[in-house]
Amino acid sequence: QVQLVESGGGLVQAGYSLRLSCAASGRTLRNYNMGWFRQAPGTVREFVAAIIGSGGITYSADSVKGRFTISRDNDKNTVYLQMNSLRPEDTAVYYCAASTKGFVMRNYVRSGLYDYWGQGTQVTVSS
């Protein structure tokens, strides 16, 4: 099993930046494809970004493309989400997730693909 712990959330004004971290333990993170999801109150959980085990290929949602960047450092067993130009609509709890399955045909946007989830970290963007 793999345990995931998110950190780096907080309260910022619109236009500012945050860097989220997802620290893994229990297994070598390189063996997992990783994703970031977010969920605001009263909404469904939505896909934000994903990255393959080696870090060579990434995917992102249209709503964050050009502003958010997913990356990973497998030597540190950590996945990151750099969030720039934050907007109030980015306010949500952000979750890190790990999958033992390969990414094919956009399956990385499906929450059900992922086997392990962190507890989430709150990001609040004020206008």
KAWOHU-V884391 format. One line per field, one symbol per residue. burial: + if it has 9 or more other C-alpha atoms within 8 Angstrom, else -. A space follows every 10 residues. Layout:
burial=???
//
This chain:
burial=--+++++++- -+++-+++++ +++++--+++ -+++++++++ ----+-++++ +++-+--+-+ +--++-++++ ++-+--++++ ++++++++-+ ++++++++++ --+----+-- --++++++-+ ++++++-
//
